[in-house]
């Protein structure tokens, strides 16, 4: 397989036809192969050459197809809302030279030391995230809805993002019940776990997120998988050094949903939380903020149990028991 000669991938690149391409493996991913594709383009005189790098993921089968389509749409939704916060995606699809193998091609991001120094916007991570969470999501078909235009993958779990007019209904059906089914498919049925999730859906979700109770919520683009490993400082497509995010699993949702996985794994210091909190006020009722974040964290514990099994189930059960004891019937 030679990515530099694949017609499907080449047609996605914003390059003139006389560009000379080279490719080498770069980094690693649990769910795909990753590559750095370099394009050298001569100017009209042939005296100088412009070099541009792209990041390519490849994977096999329907899961890769869904994952790359979701990441393509997610990256561009974030980039549309806050330019220079993530790489733009240029295309995705099936490779013409390898049936059943799929690709995603995006701007290349030099991260960490490799990014060097250079002035970008100077915006902090908290301010960029606040701008994302302060920008109203698009309104498909002219109505305010929660969801996303395509399915996305959080890790290897495919998420149904079908549109719903209620955030509580979306979170209950498309997230909690959806990830419960994914866990049962991979790990087998568990009556105790299913019973706890159903009780949370029946009593806790309407109590904390119900329409008319949770105030001031409007759909915004959220990254959806913003643990600290999906954030860094880097240079996108040769620009200035910026706070950047990547590997998103976006949805038009409640901004606080973003914070669940950020709290779950940590990695964001007190300065971030203080600045972000000043820019994005907590939703009302403010006194239930901690419990809402526990509820949003729950989804990611259930997802990690679905993917990895093990002790994530006990963590999920602990959260559910705590919330049910406080808000259950």
C-alpha positions in Angstrom: 0.0 0.0 0.0 1.5 3.3 -1.1 -0.5 6.2 0.3 1.3 8.7 -1.9 -0.3 7.1 -5.0 -3.8 6.4 -3.7 -6.3 8.4 -5.8 -8.9 8.7 -3.0 -6.5 10.1 -0.5 -4.8 12.4 -3.1 -8.1 13.9 -4.1 -8.7 15.0 -0.5 -5.4 17.0 -0.3 -5.5 20.7 -1.1 -2.4 20.5 -3.3 -1.5 21.2 -6.9 -0.9 18.1 -9.1 2.9 18.6 -9.4 3.5 18.1 -5.6 6.0 15.4 -4.7 4.8 13.3 -1.8 6.5 11.1 0.8 5.1 9.3 3.8 6.5 7.6 6.9 4.9 6.2 10.0 4.4 8.7 12.8 3.4 8.1 16.4 0.8 5.5 17.3 -2.8 4.8 18.1 -4.7 2.0 19.8 -7.3 1.9 17.0 -5.4 2.9 13.8 -2.1 3.2 12.0 -0.8 6.8 11.8 1.4 8.5 9.2 3.1 11.8 8.4 2.6 12.7 4.8 4.9 15.4 3.4 4.1 17.3 0.2 6.8 19.4 -1.6 5.4 21.8 -4.1 7.6 23.8 -6.5 6.7 27.4 -7.3 6.1 28.6 -10.8 9.8 29.3 -11.4 10.9 25.9 -10.1 13.5 27.7 -8.0 11.9 27.2 -4.5 9.8 24.6 -2.9 7.0 24.8 -0.4 6.7 22.0 2.1 3.5 21.0 3.9 2.8 18.1 6.3 -0.4 16.2 6.8 -1.5 13.6 9.4 -3.1 10.4 8.1 -4.8 7.7 9.9 -5.7 4.3 8.3 -7.8 1.5 9.6 -9.6 -1.6 8.5 -13.3 -2.4 8.4 -16.6 -0.7 9.2 -15.5 0.5 12.7 -12.7 2.4 11.1 -15.0 3.9 8.5 -17.4 5.1 11.2 -14.6 6.4 13.5 -12.9 8.4 10.7 -16.2 9.9 9.4 -17.0 11.0 13.0 -13.6 12.4 13.7 -13.6 14.3 10.3 -16.9 16.0 11.2 -15.9 16.6 14.9 -12.6 18.3 14.0 -14.2 20.6 11.5 -17.1 21.4 13.9 -14.6 22.5 16.6 -12.4 24.4 14.0 -15.4 26.2 12.6 -16.3 27.4 16.1 -12.8 28.2 17.3 -10.1 28.4 14.5 -6.6 27.2 15.5 -8.0 25.1 18.4 -7.7 21.8 16.5 -6.4 20.6 13.1 -8.8 20.7 10.2 -9.7 17.5 8.5 -9.4 17.5 4.7 -11.1 14.2 4.0 -11.9 10.6 4.8 -13.1 7.6 2.9 -12.1 4.2 1.5 -8.6 3.8 0.0 -8.9 3.1 -3.7 -5.8 0.8 -3.6 -6.9 -1.2 -0.6 -10.5 -2.4 -0.5 -12.0 -2.4 3.0 -9.3 0.0 4.3 -10.2 3.6 5.3 -8.3 6.8 5.8 -8.6 10.2 7.5 -6.3 13.1 6.5 -5.9 16.2 8.6 -3.6 19.1 9.2 -0.4 18.0 10.9 0.2 19.2 14.5 3.7 19.5 15.9 3.3 18.9 19.6 5.5 19.8 22.6 9.2 20.3 22.1 8.8 19.5 18.4 6.6 22.6 18.0 9.5 24.8 19.0 8.6 28.4 19.9 6.7 31.0 18.1 3.9 33.4 18.9 0.3 32.2 18.4 -2.8 33.8 19.6 -1.6 33.7 23.2 -5.0 32.4 24.4 -5.0 30.1 27.3 -6.5 26.6 27.1 -9.3 27.7 29.5 -10.2 30.7 27.3 -10.2 28.7 24.1 -12.4 26.0 25.7 -14.7 28.7 27.0 -15.0 30.2 23.5 -16.0 26.8 22.2 -18.5 26.4 25.0 -19.8 29.9 24.5 -20.5 29.5 20.8 -24.1 28.2 20.0 -24.1 25.0 17.9 -25.5 25.1 14.5 -29.3 24.4 14.2 -30.0 21.6 11.8 -33.2 22.1 9.9 -33.6 25.4 11.8 -34.4 23.9 15.2 -32.5 23.7 18.4 -31.5 20.0 19.0 -28.9 17.9 20.8 -26.9 15.3 18.9 -24.6 15.4 15.9 -24.8 14.9 12.2 -23.0 11.5 12.2 -22.2 8.8 14.7 -18.9 9.2 16.5 -16.5 6.9 18.4 -15.4 7.5 22.0 -12.5 5.1 22.1 -13.8 2.1 20.2 -17.4 2.6 21.2 -19.7 3.9 18.5 -22.1 6.5 19.7 -25.5 7.1 18.2 -26.0 10.9 17.9 -29.5 11.0 16.6 -31.1 14.3 17.1 -33.3 14.9 20.2 -35.0 18.1 21.4 -34.3 17.3 25.1 -30.8 17.2 26.5 -32.0 14.9 29.3 -33.5 12.5 26.8 -30.3 12.5 24.7 -28.1 11.8 27.6 -30.3 9.0 28.9 -31.0 7.3 25.6 -28.0 8.1 23.4 -25.4 8.0 26.1 -26.3 5.9 29.2 -28.5 3.3 27.6 -26.3 3.2 24.5 -23.1 2.5 26.4 -24.9 0.0 28.6 -25.7 -2.0 25.5 -22.1 -1.7 24.3 -20.9 -3.1 27.6 -23.3 -6.0 27.5 -22.3 -6.9 23.9 -18.6 -7.0 24.9 -18.7 -8.2 28.5 -22.0 -10.1 28.8 -25.1 -9.2 30.7 -25.0 -8.0 34.3 -28.3 -7.6 36.1 -27.0 -5.4 38.8 -25.3 -3.0 36.4 -28.4 -2.8 34.2 -30.7 -2.3 37.1 -28.6 0.6 38.4 -28.3 2.3 35.0 -32.0 2.0 34.5 -32.7 3.5 37.9 -30.4 6.4 37.1 -32.2 6.9 33.8 -35.6 6.8 35.4 -35.0 9.0 38.5 -31.6 10.8 38.5 -31.4 12.1 35.0 -34.8 13.8 35.1 -34.0 15.1 38.5 -30.7 16.7 37.6 -31.0 17.4 33.8 -34.8 17.5 33.3 -36.3 20.1 31.0 -37.5 23.0 33.2 -35.1 22.1 36.0 -31.7 22.6 34.5 -31.6 26.3 33.6 -30.0 28.1 30.7 -28.8 25.1 28.8 -28.3 25.4 25.0 -26.4 23.1 22.7 -22.8 24.0 22.0 -20.0 21.9 20.3 -18.2 19.8 22.9 -15.1 17.8 22.2 -16.6 14.8 23.9 -13.4 12.9 24.9 -11.2 15.7 26.4 -9.0 13.8 28.8 -5.5 15.4 29.2 -4.0 13.1 26.5 -6.1 14.8 23.9 -4.9 18.3 24.7 -1.5 19.9 24.3 0.5 22.8 23.0 1.4 22.6 19.4 1.8 24.2 16.0 -1.0 23.5 13.5 0.0 23.4 9.8 3.1 25.6 10.4 1.2 28.3 12.3 2.0 29.7 15.7 2.2 27.7 18.9 -1.3 27.3 20.4 -3.3 25.4 22.9 -4.7 22.6 20.8 -7.1 19.6 21.1 -7.4 16.5 18.9 -9.1 13.1 18.7 -12.5 14.5 19.3 -15.9 12.7 19.6 -18.0 15.8 19.2 -21.7 16.4 20.0 -24.0 19.4 20.3 -24.6 19.2 24.0 -24.5 20.8 27.5 -21.1 22.4 28.0 -20.8 20.7 31.5 -20.8 17.3 29.8 -17.3 18.1 28.6 -16.1 18.4 32.2 -16.9 14.8 33.2 -14.0 13.1 31.6 -11.7 16.1 32.5 -12.5 15.5 36.1 -12.3 11.7 35.8 -8.7 11.5 34.8 -7.4 14.9 36.1 -4.4 16.6 34.5 -6.0 20.0 34.5 -4.7 22.2 37.4 -6.4 24.7 39.7 -5.5 27.6 37.4 -7.5 26.1 34.5 -10.6 25.5 36.6 -10.5 28.9 38.2 -10.1 30.7 34.8 -12.7 28.5 33.0 -15.2 29.0 35.9 -14.9 32.8 35.6 -15.6 32.6 31.8 -18.3 29.9 31.8 -20.6 30.2 34.8 -22.1 27.0 36.2 -25.6 26.1 35.1 -28.4 26.6 37.5 -29.0 25.1 40.0 -25.4 25.8 40.9 -25.6 23.7 44.0 -26.1 20.6 41.9 -23.0 21.2 39.7 -20.8 18.6 41.4 -23.5 15.9 41.1 -24.1 16.8 37.4 -20.4 16.3 36.8 -20.6 12.9 38.6 -23.4 11.9 36.3 -21.4 13.0 33.2 -18.4 11.1 34.6 -20.5 8.0 34.9 -20.9 7.8 31.2 -17.1 7.6 30.8 -16.7 5.0 33.5 -19.3 2.9 31.8 -17.6 3.4 28.5 -14.2 2.3 29.9 -15.9 -0.7 31.4 -17.3 -1.5 27.9 -13.9 -1.2 26.3 -11.5 -2.5 29.0 -13.7 -4.3 31.6 -12.2 -4.7 35.0 -12.5 -2.2 37.9 -14.3 0.5 35.9 -17.6 -1.3 36.7 -17.1 -0.9 40.4 -16.4 2.8 40.0 -19.5 3.2 37.9 -21.6 1.4 40.5 -20.2 3.6 43.3 -21.3 6.7 41.4 -24.7 5.3 40.7 -25.3 4.2 44.3 -24.4 7.7 45.5 -26.6 9.5 43.0 -29.5 7.2 43.5 -29.4 7.5 47.3 -29.6 11.3 46.9 -32.0 11.7 44.0 -33.7 8.3 43.5 -37.3 7.6 44.3 
